[in-house]
Amino acid sequence: MSQFPPCPKCQSTFAYSTGGPLLTCPECAYEWNPEETVSEDSGIEVKDANGNALVNGDSVIVLKNLPVKGYPQPIKAGTKVKNIRLTDGDHNIDCKIAGFGSMALKSEFVKKG
């Protein structure tokens, strides 16, 4: 178990010290100073289809088959998506889905899982 706090950008628990005051995340290459208490609250409020508030790093479940442009098959209902990131805009969830790669989803088609 790491003695360092998780990465503020991707929540990875594999952070390590580079010898100075900075910590580095090996998964997203983000560097930060753990002594600085900067709040990175984006102020984005996103709710799922049931009205539950979503936050970065949540897991969600797709509620209906979602067709994907350029793919012969849709994202199936019941697909679990881990470690989401919230964004502004019409498609307010960024995520990676196995077999599809990086995707942007609308929160009205998912529920907190």
Steps between C-alpha positions, in 0.01 A plus 500: 500500500631843405582747777419788264154648433321396179545701182262800496451464124426126451479371862775241440649362821842437340647848553871526576750766604751636250746592773376857543177642633298377201316171463447333161223275375628220272157451340423854379845666546351775719736671746381683811617630834313321782564795734283730288135469587349616173140402451444373148122496533376568150160616616332264254187334634401192302215266589427152366163380366376439857603843629809384692794741494807372314861589581832435327614141549150351540389183327181505294284248316361565151118480503423438131678389185690800364592498131857614428582667171757296309450178701285207385360435848358726771616540858276243670263584783651387830858584403691621806726800447764573765688816589293763318604863455241780497512772236294795382282466195230278358695176550608563857679172584840401359602139548671196349287202402657162432472418130415860406774719651448859613139611488282792603162408648192692603417463869132436425588155359693373805435423865745503788633152559 
